[in-house]
């Protein structure tokens, strides 16, 4: 008797429930962090009020993750904003909490055009939970060459890619479709996962 119903349907609903509860936990943890650090920044060195980050520190600088030439495709010059603070509750803010790298570039000809990139080095369980949540949301993008997703909200495109153990997320008004974020995703993926791509020439 054939078994066509081998599509781990039970797993999906279980992983969905797990992903939702993890997302809720992550949100409450980030809210707790905001509440604790909302003062004058006096207790910066005391992480005891929130769960300890599970991510490893990302060693690469913004310039190494996204070499300046990678943004030439957008037809304008970008400068990095080293004072950038990610918006509370955003993926970049969550990555900052996990000792990840958050980078923000502003277009020279229009300050309202920006690109935000955040990269985290996370344990497998955290990555699986993130992937489950994004899978449930939809918007899978096979062209990112790793597990990837894209969404567009209020004119801002968000691309997520998983070059395990790295979670790469990038947002910009320039990303009106998945392909808009492709140059950023490709450049970062080649830096953090060099064995997954061709050896650079030169």
MIDOSE-1310 file (N, C-alpha, C; in nm, 2 decimals, decimal comma, always signed):
residues 202
xxxx	+0,08/-0,12/+0,00/+0,00/+0,00/+0,00/+0,09/+0,13/+0,00; +0,07/+0,22/-0,09/+0,16/+0,33/-0,10/+0,13/+0,43/+0,02; +0,24/+0,51/+0,06/+0,22/+0,60/+0,17/+0,24/+0,74/+0,12; +0,15/+0,80/+0,06/+0,17/+0,94/+0,01/+0,16/+1,04/+0,12
xxxx	+0,11/+1,00/+0,24/+0,09/+1,10/+0,34/+0,22/+1,11/+0,43; +0,33/+1,11/+0,37/+0,46/+1,11/+0,45/+0,52/+1,25/+0,46; +0,43/+1,35/+0,45/+0,48/+1,49/+0,45/+0,49/+1,55/+0,59; +0,53/+1,49/+0,69/+0,55/+1,54/+0,83/+0,45/+1,65/+0,86
xxxx	+0,32/+1,62/+0,84/+0,21/+1,72/+0,87/+0,21/+1,74/+1,02; +0,21/+1,63/+1,09/+0,21/+1,65/+1,24/+0,33/+1,73/+1,29; +0,44/+1,71/+1,23/+0,56/+1,79/+1,27/+0,54/+1,94/+1,25; +0,47/+1,97/+1,13/+0,45/+2,11/+1,10/+0,37/+2,18/+1,21
xxxx	+0,26/+2,12/+1,25/+0,18/+2,19/+1,35/+0,25/+2,19/+1,48; +0,33/+2,09/+1,51/+0,40/+2,09/+1,64/+0,51/+2,20/+1,63; +0,58/+2,21/+1,52/+0,69/+2,31/+1,51/+0,63/+2,45/+1,50; +0,50/+2,46/+1,45/+0,44/+2,59/+1,44/+0,41/+2,63/+1,58
xxxx	+0,35/+2,55/+1,66/+0,32/+2,58/+1,80/+0,45/+2,62/+1,88; +0,56/+2,54/+1,85/+0,68/+2,57/+1,92/+0,73/+2,71/+1,87; +0,73/+2,73/+1,74/+0,78/+2,86/+1,69/+0,70/+2,98/+1,74; +0,57/+2,96/+1,76/+0,49/+3,07/+1,81/+0,53/+3,10/+1,95
xxxx	+0,54/+3,00/+2,03/+0,57/+3,02/+2,17/+0,71/+3,08/+2,19; +0,81/+3,04/+2,10/+0,94/+3,09/+2,10/+0,94/+3,24/+2,06; +0,86/+3,27/+1,96/+0,85/+3,41/+1,92/+0,79/+3,49/+2,03; +0,69/+3,44/+2,10/+0,63/+3,52/+2,21/+0,74/+3,54/+2,32
xxxx	+0,82/+3,43/+2,35/+0,92/+3,44/+2,45/+1,02/+3,55/+2,41; +1,06/+3,54/+2,28/+1,16/+3,63/+2,24/+1,11/+3,78/+2,25; +0,99/+3,80/+2,22/+0,93/+3,93/+2,22/+0,93/+3,98/+2,37; +0,88/+3,89/+2,46/+0,87/+3,94/+2,60/+1,01/+3,96/+2,65
xxxx	+1,11/+3,88/+2,61/+1,25/+3,90/+2,65/+1,30/+4,04/+2,60; +1,27/+4,07/+2,48/+1,32/+4,20/+2,43/+1,24/+4,31/+2,50; +1,12/+4,30/+2,53/+1,04/+4,40/+2,60/+1,11/+4,42/+2,74; +1,14/+4,31/+2,80/+1,20/+4,32/+2,94/+1,34/+4,39/+2,93
xxxx	+1,41/+4,36/+2,82/+1,54/+4,43/+2,80/+1,52/+4,58/+2,79; +1,42/+4,61/+2,71/+1,39/+4,76/+2,68/+1,35/+4,82/+2,82; +1,27/+4,75/+2,90/+1,23/+4,81/+3,02/+1,35/+4,83/+3,12; +1,44/+4,73/+3,11/+1,55/+4,74/+3,20/+1,65/+4,85/+3,16
xxxx	+1,67/+4,86/+3,03/+1,77/+4,95/+2,98/+1,72/+5,09/+2,94; +1,59/+5,11/+2,98/+1,52/+5,24/+2,94/+1,57/+5,36/+3,02; +1,64/+5,34/+3,13/+1,69/+5,45/+3,21/+1,80/+5,53/+3,14; +1,89/+5,59/+3,22/+2,00/+5,67/+3,16/+2,11/+5,58/+3,12
xxxx	+2,09/+5,45/+3,10/+2,20/+5,36/+3,05/+2,30/+5,34/+3,16; +2,25/+5,35/+3,29/+2,34/+5,34/+3,40/+2,40/+5,20/+3,42; +2,31/+5,10/+3,40/+2,35/+4,96/+3,43/+2,38/+4,88/+3,31; +2,45/+4,94/+3,22/+2,48/+4,87/+3,09/+2,56/+4,73/+3,11
xxxx	+2,64/+4,73/+3,21/+2,73/+4,61/+3,23/+2,65/+4,50/+3,30; +2,53/+4,51/+3,34/+2,46/+4,41/+3,42/+2,35/+4,34/+3,34; +2,38/+4,23/+3,28/+2,29/+4,15/+3,19/+2,19/+4,07/+3,27; +2,20/+4,07/+3,41/+2,12/+3,98/+3,49/+1,97/+3,99/+3,47
xxxx	+1,92/+4,10/+3,43/+1,78/+4,12/+3,43/+1,71/+4,04/+3,32; +1,79/+4,00/+3,21/+1,73/+3,93/+3,10/+1,81/+3,80/+3,08; +1,75/+3,71/+3,00/+1,82/+3,59/+2,97/+1,95/+3,62/+2,90; +2,05/+3,54/+2,93/+2,18/+3,56/+2,87/+2,17/+3,53/+2,72
xxxx	+2,24/+3,60/+2,64/+2,24/+3,58/+2,49/+2,30/+3,44/+2,46; +2,24/+3,37/+2,36/+2,28/+3,24/+2,32/+2,38/+3,25/+2,20; +2,38/+3,36/+2,14/+2,46/+3,37/+2,02/+2,61/+3,40/+2,05; +2,69/+3,36/+1,95/+2,83/+3,39/+1,96/+2,86/+3,53/+1,90
xxxx	+2,96/+3,59/+1,95/+3,00/+3,73/+1,89/+3,04/+3,71/+1,75; +2,98/+3,80/+1,66/+3,02/+3,80/+1,52/+3,14/+3,88/+1,50; +3,25/+3,82/+1,46/+3,38/+3,88/+1,45/+3,40/+3,98/+1,34; +3,33/+3,96/+1,23/+3,35/+4,04/+1,11/+3,29/+4,18/+1,13
xxxx	+3,36/+4,28/+1,08/+3,31/+4,42/+1,09/+3,21/+4,44/+0,98; +3,13/+4,55/+0,98/+3,03/+4,58/+0,88/+3,10/+4,59/+0,74; +3,22/+4,65/+0,74/+3,29/+4,66/+0,61/+3,34/+4,53/+0,55; +3,36/+4,43/+0,64/+3,40/+4,30/+0,60/+3,28/+4,22/+0,55
xxxx	+3,17/+4,24/+0,63/+3,05/+4,16/+0,59/+2,99/+4,21/+0,46; +3,00/+4,34/+0,43/+2,94/+4,40/+0,31/+3,04/+4,50/+0,25; +3,13/+4,45/+0,18/+3,23/+4,54/+0,12/+3,16/+4,65/+0,03; +3,22/+4,77/+0,04/+3,15/+4,89/-0,02/+3,10/+4,86/-0,17
xxxx	+3,18/+4,79/-0,25/+3,14/+4,77/-0,38/+3,02/+4,69/-0,40; +2,97/+4,62/-0,30/+2,85/+4,54/-0,30/+2,73/+4,62/-0,32; +2,74/+4,75/-0,28/+2,62/+4,83/-0,28/+2,61/+4,92/-0,41; +2,72/+4,91/-0,49/+2,72/+4,99/-0,62/+2,60/+4,96/-0,71
xxxx	+2,55/+4,84/-0,70/+2,44/+4,80/-0,79/+2,32/+4,89/-0,77; +2,31/+4,95/-0,65/+2,19/+5,03/-0,62/+2,20/+5,18/-0,68; +2,31/+5,20/-0,75/+2,33/+5,33/-0,82/+2,34/+5,45/-0,74; +2,39/+5,44/-0,62/+2,41/+5,56/-0,53/+2,53/+5,52/-0,44
xxxx	+2,58/+5,62/-0,37/+2,69/+5,60/-0,28/+2,63/+5,59/-0,14; +2,67/+5,49/-0,06/+2,63/+5,47/+0,07/+2,74/+5,50/+0,17; +2,70/+5,56/+0,29/+2,80/+5,57/+0,40/+2,74/+5,50/+0,52; +2,83/+5,45/+0,60/+2,79/+5,37/+0,71/+2,76/+5,47/+0,83
xxxx	+2,65/+5,44/+0,90/+2,61/+5,52/+1,01/+2,65/+5,44/+1,14; +2,76/+5,48/+1,20/+2,82/+5,40/+1,31/+2,74/+5,43/+1,44; +2,65/+5,53/+1,44/+2,57/+5,56/+1,57/+2,43/+5,50/+1,56; +2,41/+5,42/+1,46/+2,27/+5,36/+1,44/+2,23/+5,28/+1,56
xxxx	+2,11/+5,30/+1,60/+2,05/+5,21/+1,71/+1,92/+5,14/+1,64; +1,92/+5,01/+1,64/+1,80/+4,94/+1,58/+1,67/+4,97/+1,65; +1,57/+4,97/+1,58/+1,43/+4,99/+1,63/+1,40/+4,88/+1,73; +1,34/+4,92/+1,84/+1,30/+4,82/+1,94/+1,21/+4,71/+1,88
xxxx	+1,24/+4,59/+1,91/+1,16/+4,48/+1,87/+1,19/+4,43/+1,72; +1,27/+4,50/+1,65/+1,31/+4,47/+1,51/+1,40/+4,35/+1,51; +1,41/+4,28/+1,40/+1,51/+4,17/+1,39/+1,65/+4,22/+1,42; +1,69/+4,34/+1,38/+1,82/+4,39/+1,41/+1,84/+4,41/+1,56
xxxx	+1,74/+4,45/+1,63/+1,75/+4,47/+1,78/+1,77/+4,33/+1,84; +1,69/+4,23/+1,79/+1,71/+4,09/+1,85/+1,85/+4,04/+1,83; +1,90/+4,07/+1,71/+2,04/+4,02/+1,67/+2,14/+4,09/+1,76; +2,12/+4,22/+1,79/+2,21/+4,30/+1,87/+2,22/+4,23/+2,01
xxxx	+2,10/+4,19/+2,06/+2,09/+4,12/+2,19/+2,17/+3,99/+2,19; +2,18/+3,93/+2,08/+2,25/+3,80/+2,07/+2,40/+3,82/+2,03; +2,45/+3,93/+2,06/+2,59/+3,96/+2,03/+2,63/+3,96/+1,88; +2,52/+3,98/+1,80/+2,55/+3,98/+1,66/+2,60/+4,12/+1,61
xxxx	+2,61/+4,13/+1,48/+2,66/+4,26/+1,42/+2,55/+4,33/+1,35; +2,53/+4,45/+1,38/+2,42/+4,53/+1,32/+2,49/+4,65/+1,25; +2,45/+4,66/+1,12/+2,52/+4,77/+1,03/+2,41/+4,85/+0,96; +2,43/+4,97/+0,94/+2,33/+5,06/+0,88/+2,40/+5,16/+0,79
xxxx	+2,35/+5,16/+0,66/+2,41/+5,25/+0,56/+2,30/+5,35/+0,51; +2,34/+5,47/+0,49/+2,25/+5,58/+0,44/+2,30/+5,62/+0,30; +2,21/+5,64/+0,21/+2,24/+5,69/+0,07/+2,29/+5,83/+0,08; +2,39/+5,86/+0,01/+2,45/+6,00/+0,01/+2,35/+6,10/-0,05
xxxx	+2,27/+6,06/-0,15/+2,19/+6,15/-0,22/+2,05/+6,16/-0,16; +2,01/+6,07/-0,06/+1,88/+6,08/+0,00/+1,89/+6,00/+0,13; +1,89/+6,08/+0,24/+1,90/+6,03/+0,37/+1,79/+5,93/+0,41; +1,68/+5,94/+0,34/+1,57/+5,85/+0,38/+1,59/+5,71/+0,32
xxxx	+1,68/+5,69/+0,23/+1,71/+5,56/+0,17/+1,83/+5,50/+0,25; +1,79/+5,39/+0,32/+1,89/+5,32/+0,40/+1,89/+5,17/+0,38; +2,00/+5,11/+0,42/+2,00/+4,96/+0,42/+2,05/+4,92/+0,56; +1,97/+4,83/+0,62/+2,01/+4,78/+0,75/+2,04/+4,63/+0,74
xxxx	+2,16/+4,59/+0,79/+2,20/+4,45/+0,78/+2,23/+4,41/+0,92; +2,18/+4,29/+0,96/+2,22/+4,23/+1,09/+2,25/+4,08/+1,07; +2,36/+4,04/+1,14/+2,40/+3,90/+1,13/+2,43/+3,84/+1,27; +2,37/+3,73/+1,29/+2,39/+3,66/+1,42/+2,44/+3,52/+1,40
xxxx	+2,53/+3,48/+1,49/+2,58/+3,34/+1,49/+2,51/+3,27/+1,60; +2,41/+3,18/+1,57/+2,32/+3,12/+1,67/+2,33/+2,97/+1,67; +2,30/+2,91/+1,79/+2,30/+2,76/+1,80/+2,18/+2,71/+1,71; +2,20/+2,58/+1,68/+2,11/+2,51/+1,59/+1,96/+2,52/+1,63
xxxx	+1,93/+2,51/+1,76/+1,79/+2,51/+1,81/+1,73/+2,65/+1,78; +1,81/+2,76/+1,81/+1,75/+2,89/+1,78/+1,73/+2,91/+1,63; +1,82/+2,86/+1,55/+1,80/+2,88/+1,40/+1,68/+2,80/+1,36; +1,66/+2,68/+1,41/+1,54/+2,60/+1,37/+1,41/+2,67/+1,41
xxxx	+1,41/+2,73/+1,53/+1,29/+2,80/+1,57/+1,26/+2,92/+1,48; +1,36/+2,99/+1,44/+1,35/+3,11/+1,35/+1,30/+3,06/+1,21; +1,36/+2,95/+1,16/+1,32/+2,90/+1,03/+1,17/+2,86/+1,03; +1,13/+2,79/+1,14/+1,00/+2,74/+1,15/+0,90/+2,86/+1,15
xxxx	+0,93/+2,97/+1,22/+0,84/+3,08/+1,23/+0,83/+3,15/+1,09; +0,95/+3,16/+1,02/+0,95/+3,23/+0,89/+0,88/+3,14/+0,78; +0,90/+3,01/+0,80/+0,83/+2,91/+0,71/+0,68/+2,93/+0,72; +0,63/+2,94/+0,84/+0,49/+2,95/+0,86/+0,44/+3,08/+0,80
xxxx	+0,52/+3,19/+0,81/+0,48/+3,31/+0,75/+0,47/+3,31/+0,60; +0,56/+3,23/+0,54/+0,56/+3,22/+0,40/+0,67/+3,31/+0,33; +0,67/+3,31/+0,20/+0,77/+3,40/+0,13/+0,90/+3,34/+0,11; +0,91/+3,21/+0,09/+1,04/+3,14/+0,07/+1,10/+3,18/-0,06
xxxx	+1,24/+3,20/-0,06/+1,31/+3,25/-0,17/+1,42/+3,15/-0,20; +1,41/+3,07/-0,30/+1,51/+2,97/-0,34/+1,64/+3,03/-0,40; +1,63/+3,15/-0,46/+1,74/+3,21/-0,52/+1,85/+3,26/-0,42; +1,82/+3,26/-0,29/+1,92/+3,31/-0,20/+2,03/+3,19/-0,17
xxxx	+2,00/+3,07/-0,23/+2,10/+2,96/-0,23/+2,12/+2,90/-0,09; +2,05/+2,95/+0,01/+2,04/+2,89/+0,14/+1,89/+2,91/+0,18; +1,85/+2,85/+0,29/+1,71/+2,87/+0,33/+1,68/+3,02/+0,34; +1,59/+3,08/+0,27/+1,57/+3,22/+0,27/+1,42/+3,26/+0,26
xxxx	+1,39/+3,38/+0,30/+1,25/+3,43/+0,30/+1,25/+3,58/+0,28; +1,14/+3,63/+0,22/+1,13/+3,77/+0,19/+0,99/+3,82/+0,23; +0,98/+3,94/+0,28/+0,84/+4,00/+0,30/+0,85/+4,15/+0,27; +0,74/+4,21/+0,24/+0,74/+4,36/+0,21/+0,62/+4,41/+0,30
xxxx	+0,66/+4,51/+0,39/+0,56/+4,57/+0,48/+0,58/+4,72/+0,47; +0,47/+4,79/+0,44/+0,47/+4,94/+0,43/+0,59/+4,99/+0,35; +0,62/+4,92/+0,24/+0,72/+4,97/+0,15/+0,86/+4,93/+0,19; +0,88/+4,86/+0,30/+1,01/+4,82/+0,34/+1,02/+4,67/+0,32
xxxx	+1,12/+4,63/+0,24/+1,15/+4,49/+0,22/+1,24/+4,43/+0,32; +1,21/+4,31/+0,37/+1,29/+4,24/+0,46/+1,33/+4,10/+0,40; +1,46/+4,08/+0,40/+1,51/+3,95/+0,35/+1,58/+3,88/+0,47; +1,55/+3,75/+0,48/+1,62/+3,66/+0,58/+1,68/+3,55/+0,51
xxxx	+1,81/+3,52/+0,55/+1,88/+3,40/+0,49/+1,95/+3,33/+0,60; +1,96/+3,20/+0,59/+2,03/+3,12/+0,69/+2,15/+3,04/+0,63; +2,26/+3,11/+0,65/+2,39/+3,04/+0,61/+2,44/+2,98/+0,74; +2,38/+2,87/+0,78/+2,41/+2,81/+0,92/+2,56/+2,81/+0,95
xxxx	+2,59/+2,86/+1,07/+2,51/+2,89/+1,19/+2,47/+3,04/+1,19; +2,48/+3,11/+1,07/+2,44/+3,25/+1,07/+2,30/+3,28/+1,03; +2,24/+3,37/+1,09/+2,11/+3,43/+1,05/+2,14/+3,57/+1,00; +2,11/+3,59/+0,87/+2,14/+3,71/+0,80/+2,00/+3,78/+0,77
xxxx	+1,98/+3,90/+0,82/+1,86/+3,97/+0,78/+1,89/+4,11/+0,73; +1,82/+4,16/+0,63/+1,85/+4,29/+0,57/+1,72/+4,35/+0,54; +1,71/+4,48/+0,57/+1,59/+4,56/+0,54/+1,62/+4,69/+0,47; +1,53/+4,73/+0,37/+1,55/+4,85/+0,30/+1,43/+4,88/+0,22
xxxx	+1,40/+5,01/+0,19/+1,30/+5,05/+0,10/+1,34/+5,01/-0,05; +1,47/+4,99/-0,07/+1,52/+4,95/-0,20/+1,47/+4,80/-0,23; +1,44/+4,73/-0,13/+1,41/+4,59/-0,15/+1,26/+4,57/-0,17; +1,21/+4,60/-0,29/+1,07/+4,59/-0,32/+1,03/+4,45/-0,37
xxxx	+1,13/+4,37/-0,39/+1,10/+4,23/-0,43/+1,23/+4,15/-0,38; +1,21/+4,01/-0,37/+1,33/+3,94/-0,32/+1,46/+3,96/-0,39; +1,46/+3,98/-0,52/+1,58/+4,01/-0,60/+1,65/+4,14/-0,56; +1,57/+4,23/-0,50/+1,63/+4,36/-0,46/+1,73/+4,34/-0,35
xxxx	+1,71/+4,24/-0,27/+1,80/+4,22/-0,16/+1,91/+4,12/-0,19; +1,90/+4,06/-0,31/+2,00/+3,95/-0,35/+2,15/+4,00/-0,34; +2,18/+4,12/-0,39/+2,33/+4,15/-0,38/+2,38/+4,16/-0,24; +2,30/+4,20/-0,15/+2,34/+4,21/+0,00/+2,35/+4,07/+0,05
xxxx	+2,24/+3,99/+0,03/+2,24/+3,85/+0,09/+2,36/+3,77/+0,03; +2,38/+3,78/-0,10/+2,49/+3,71/-0,17/+2,63/+3,75/-0,11; +2,65/+3,88/-0,10/+2,78/+3,93/-0,05/+2,81/+3,88/+0,09; +2,71/+3,89/+0,18/+2,73/+3,85/+0,32/+2,75/+3,70/+0,33
xxxx	+2,66/+3,62/+0,25/+2,67/+3,48/+0,26/+2,81/+3,43/+0,22; +2,87/+3,49/+0,12/+3,00/+3,45/+0,07/+3,11/+3,48/+0,18; +3,09/+3,59/+0,26/+3,19/+3,62/+0,37/+3,17/+3,52/+0,48; +3,05/+3,49/+0,53/+3,04/+3,40/+0,64/+3,04/+3,26/+0,61
xxxx	+3,02/+3,22/+0,48/+3,02/+3,08/+0,45/+3,10/+3,06/+0,32; +3,23/+3,10/+0,33/+3,32/+3,09/+0,20/+3,32/+2,96/+0,14; +3,31/+2,85/+0,22/+3,32/+2,72/+0,16/+3,20/+2,68/+0,08; +3,10/+2,76/+0,09/+2,97/+2,73/+0,02/+2,97/+2,80/-0,12
xxxx	+3,08/+2,87/-0,15/+3,08/+2,95/-0,28/+3,22/+2,92/-0,35; +3,23/+2,97/-0,47/+3,35/+2,96/-0,54/+3,46/+3,04/-0,48; +3,59/+2,99/-0,50/+3,70/+3,06/-0,44/+3,72/+3,20/-0,52; +3,73/+3,31/-0,44/+3,74/+3,44/-0,51/+3,86/+3,45/-0,60
xx	+3,85/+3,51/-0,71/+3,96/+3,53/-0,81/+4,06/+3,63/-0,75; +4,19/+3,62/-0,79/+4,28/+3,72/-0,76/+4,37/+3,67/-0,65
